[in-house]
Amino acid sequence: MFFGKTNFMTHRYFSDGSERVGMGQLSKYDHVDFEDLKWPWYAVVFIIKGKGVYLDHKGQQHSLKAGMYFQRIPQLIHSTYIDTSEDWQEIFFDFGVKTYEMMLACQIIQDKNLTGFCELSKNLVEQHFQLTQKLQSCESTQTANLLPEIISLLQDCFAQSAKENTSIVQKASYYLRQNYLVTDKIQSFCRDEAVGYESLRKKFKEEMNCTPRQYQQLFRMEKAVELLNQTNLSIEDISDELKYCNAFEFSKQFKKFQGISPSQYRN
């Protein structure tokens, strides 16, 4: 509806040309989007379709895919690469440095997480398109008056991101319950979902009051209690069932969580 071979974007300068704001909807086809770019302004890009890689100023790679955003921070060198085997569509917001610093001070944006999850609703994409048209048609002298409306829409987009961050924790907890016997399975989840482990670990701990590995261990212990209560399996058999290396290690871990050994619990 909004995307095609002809890209739609606009920028307006204000405050005697020292500040600017831009918006747009773009389809891209080249593998190298930007390479070793030192962006002079602040921009946040929301990916509607496609996948790629974001290389930050520290040389760390971040996988990108539809339903994510990434930020271009003023004066920080970074690169973005597009996987040309798929169509790429994005919408963006672009702001001058003074507006960026104001939004940072007001905690409207955060520059610690350069990428994140944010699958925008069709309604938000529609609003972005309409506001881009409004920005394109407004006089330069009126640009500053439109800025609060643009920032408000960006806040709505990041509010959607907060919902997505919650859902990624829910997805991770479900994944761990389904794969509780596999050590370090959370790393596979992070690769599949293109999310950094430390970022997920922080969100997971905030919501679940434990780390992903602790959650997996707790669920494993719940299964141990279930087997002790509902079956006549020996401690050795339960240890094998739960993929512990031996009965001693199982008993050691069980006592750590329950305060007593499996034999004492059963008796």
N, C-alpha and C positions, 0 to 999 in steps of 0.2 A: 504493500500500500504506500509506503513512504520511501522505499529504496529502489534504485534502478541504476542504469549506467551513468545517468547524470546526477552527480552528487549535489546536495543542497546544504549550504552552510553560509554563515554570515558573521562578520565581526564589526563592532562599532567602537570607536575611540571617544573618550570624554575626559573631563578634567584637563582641558587644554592639551589633549592628546597624550597625556602621560599614563592614562589608564585605558583598559579595553575590556570588552566582554564579547565572547563568541559562542555560537551554538551551531550544531549541524548534524546531519545524518549522512553517513558515508558508506559506500561499497568499495572495497579495495581488492586488488588482484595481484599486486607485486609481493614477492617473498620478503624483501627488505622494506619494512615500513619506515622506520627511522633507525639509523646506525650511529652510535657514539654521538647522540644529539645532546647538546646542552640547551635545554628549552628555556627561553627567557621569561616565560609566563607560567601560570599554573593551569593544568588541564586535568580533567578526569574523563575517562573513556569507558562507556558501558558497552559490552560486547553482546550483540543481539544474535549473531550467527558466526560460526567459524571457530578456529583454534589457532594458537600460536605460542610464542615465547616472549617473555619480558625479561631483559637482562638489566639488573639495577646497577647503581653507581659503585657497588661493592663487588660486582662481577657475579652476583648470585642469580641463578635462573629461576624464573617463576613460570610455570605452565599456565597458559590462558585457554579459556574455552567459553562458549556461549553461557550467559548467566553469571559472568564475572565482570569486575571493573579493574582498571589500573590507573595509577596517577602519574602525571608528569610534574615533577617538582622543579621549581625555578632554579636554574643554574646547576642542577645535578645531571651528570652525563648518564644516559641510558640508551638502550636499543630495544626495538620491538620488531619481531619477525612473524610473518603470517604463513600458516600452512596453506599453500595454494591448491591443495587437493580438495579443499572445501571452500564454499562461498564465505566471504567475510563481510559482516555488516556491523556498524557501530553508530552510536550517538555520542556526542561529546559536549562538555561545557568547558569554556576557556575564560580565564580571568587574569587581570593584571596583578602585579606583585602586591600593591597596596590592598586590593580586595582580598587576595590570598592571605595576607598577614592578618587582616581583620577577621576573616572566617576562621583562621587557625586560633586566634586569641579568644574568639567566642565559642570555640569547640564545635563549630559547624562542620569542619573537616578535621581529619587527623592524618598526619603524614607518616606515622609509624608503620602502618600496614599499607604498603605500596600497591598490593592487589587484594582482592576479596571477592566474596560471592554476593551477587545481587542480580537476580533474574527479574527484570522490570516487567510490570504488567502492561498489557496493551493500552490501558488507560494512561499510564505514565508516558509511554512512547508517543501516544496521540497528543498529550499535553505539551511534550517537548517539541513536537513538530509544529503545533500551533504557535507556541511561544517563539520559535525560530522565525516563523513568518512575521510575527509581530515585531521582533527585533529588526528584521530586514527592512521593514517598511517605516520604522520610526525615524524621526530626525535625530541627528547627532546630539542636539541640545536636550533631547528627551531621554537619552540613553540611561542617564543616572537614575531617572525616575522609574525605569523598567527593571533596574538591577535588583531591588528587593523581591520582585516576583520571580526572577530567574533563580536567585539564591534559595527562595522558598521551595521551588520545584526540585532543586538539587537536594535539599533537606529531605523532601519526600522520597527521593530515590535512595538516599542513604538509610532512611527509615525502613525501606524495603530490604536493604542489605542487612539490617539488624535482624529482621525476620528470617532471612536466609541463613545467617550465622547460627540462629537457634536451631533451625532445621538440620544443619550439618551435624550438630551434636546429637540430635535425635537419630539421624541416619547412622552415625558412627556407633552409638550405643546398640542399635538394632544389629548392625554388622558384627559387633563384638559378641553379642549373644549368640548369633548364628555360627560364629567361628571361635568359640571360647576355648577349644582344644588346641588351636594353632598359635604357637608362640610368635610374638611380633607381627601378628596379622594386621595390626593397626597401620603398619608401614605400607602394606598393600592397599589398604583403604585410602591412605593419603595420596598414593600414586594414581589410583583410579579416579579420585575426585579432584585431583590437581590442587591439593591444599597442603601447605607446609605443616609438618608434624608439630613444631613448637606453637604455631598459631592455633591449631586444633587443640593441642594439650591445654593451652591457656583458657580457651572458650569452654572446653569440656570440664575443667576443674571449677570454673566459675558457676557452671550450671549444675554439675553432678556432685560437686564437693569431693572429687577424687580424680586421679589421672586416668586416661584410657586403660593403661596396663593394670592399675589397681581395680578398675571396674571389671576387667576381664577376669582377674583373679578372684574377685568377690563372687562373680557369677559361677565360676568354677567351684568355689566352696559351697555355694547353694546347691549345686548338683551333687556334691559329695554328701551333704546332709540329707538330700533326698534319697540317695542310694543307701545310705546307712539306715534310714528310717523305713524305707519301703521294700528293701530287698534283703536277701540272706547272703549276698555276696561277701566274700572275705575281704579284709583290708587290702590284701595283695591284688585281688581282682578289681576292686574299686580303683586302686592306684593305676592299674593297667588301663581300665576303662577311661580314666581321666588323663591319660597320657603322661603321668609322672614317670621319672626315670626309674624309681623303685619305691617300695612301701615306706622306707625310712624318710625319703624326701617328702612324700605325701603326708606322713604323720607330722613332720616338722612344720610344713606349711599350714596344715589344719590347726595345729596347736597355736600357731601365730595368730590365726583369725578367730578361733573359738575359745582359746584359753585352756583347752584340755585336748588330749589325744583322741583319735577316732575310736579306739577301743573303749576309752572312758566314756565318750559320748554315747556309744551304743549301749553300754551297760548302765 
